[in-house]
């Protein structure tokens, strides 16, 4: 079963918490803080696997969660970092954020790509010892790992895409010029999935050709099978448009040519503008007048035309040579660049929060404060001072004062309430 799109959730591991610990040893008085740092959480890594050709596995497993880093330990021992979680996908898989469509990665090379970063480990209390604060009873929590709901979209890596109506001979052409063995029969939609074939030239060169399942009029709007596979033409450097010049099924080759190009344009403007070679197939069934009439039609549009008969291999070699020569002049297969996350200018470099007033209580909402608050000892004065500095550095105190808070007013942060003292 060929599956070329899937939606999954990924969650990188959280960083381990820093430790609150003090050195205790016989005959050593006031050993001081020795809490170690937390370990890094595991990354979510995607790796191209040439043995995979479909996203079928992701129909059954949709959640991937990396391990969390270990917490810090006494004796300044750093917690163990978690291993990365490696997810193998077919080469050519595009990873997008499901909600926004933002491109996170293009898995087209052999190098592994980190898509979700694990959280950093928190500092142990040994980092917070100073000349005036010799007994810090707090530590930093580990940072949460990145989490995404993503869409995996397979876009085949092929140099040449064969496009055209069903039953015009694309599968026969692929079987003749490459080692691929697609199903060939005299009925529409014989090819139900894209087929890749490697074409080897005498000079030691080679290129990959993709047999795209037959398009029909309205494919860009979801008619027929072609709309499901148009995405696989997007990477192709060159399109070979295969047309039945004999009109063996009662269709007009000129109308077929115009209809397919219209569908490519409707799907994506770039597809219509891509270099194109026209292969007039089934010339052995056509009259010389039919072939010459269609040749004039194509050449008037400035496109190269090659009359062929894939079934008898007539004219196939000149077509392959022309394709190879044109590929030498074209840029490499398209790779998509990751897109940065949109971030409003006013929040860049700041941790976001919201403050609202209900019945005279200033309620602060900020998910990132949960981890910081959880590591603060409310009974310890120095620990509370650290939490106050977090509020000042994040801009929460400044915003409270701008909203008109007065001394003695109540502030609520994640159900922890305290009186505001200036």
HUMOBEL-V293004 format. One record per run of one state. SS is the DSSP state (h for helix, s for strand, l for the rest). FROM is the first residue (numbers start at 1). LEN is the number of residues. If there is no record, write none. Layout:
SS_FROM_LEN / SS_FROM_LEN
This chain:
l_1_4 / s_5_7 / l_12_10 / s_22_1 / l_23_2 / s_25_1 / l_26_2 / s_28_1 / l_29_4 / s_33_1 / l_34_10 / s_44_5 / l_49_7 / h_56_4 / l_60_3 / s_63_3 / l_66_7 / s_73_1 / l_74_3 / s_77_1 / l_78_7 / s_85_5 / l_90_3 / s_93_5 / l_98_5 / s_103_5 / l_108_5 / s_113_4 / l_117_8 / h_125_4 / l_129_18 / s_147_8 / l_155_5 / s_160_4 / l_164_1 / s_165_1 / l_166_4 / h_170_8 / l_178_17 / s_195_6 / l_201_5 / s_206_6 / l_212_3 / s_215_1 / l_216_3 / h_219_3 / l_222_4 / h_226_8 / l_234_4 / s_238_7 / l_245_8 / h_253_15 / l_268_1 / h_269_5 / l_274_2 / s_276_6 / l_282_1 / h_283_3 / l_286_2 / h_288_12 / l_300_4 / s_304_4 / l_308_1 / s_309_1 / l_310_4 / s_314_1 / l_315_1 / h_316_12 / l_328_17 / h_345_3 / l_348_6 / s_354_5 / l_359_2 / s_361_5 / l_366_3 / h_369_6 / l_375_6 / h_381_14 / l_395_1 / h_396_7 / l_403_7 / s_410_4 / l_414_2 / s_416_4 / l_420_3
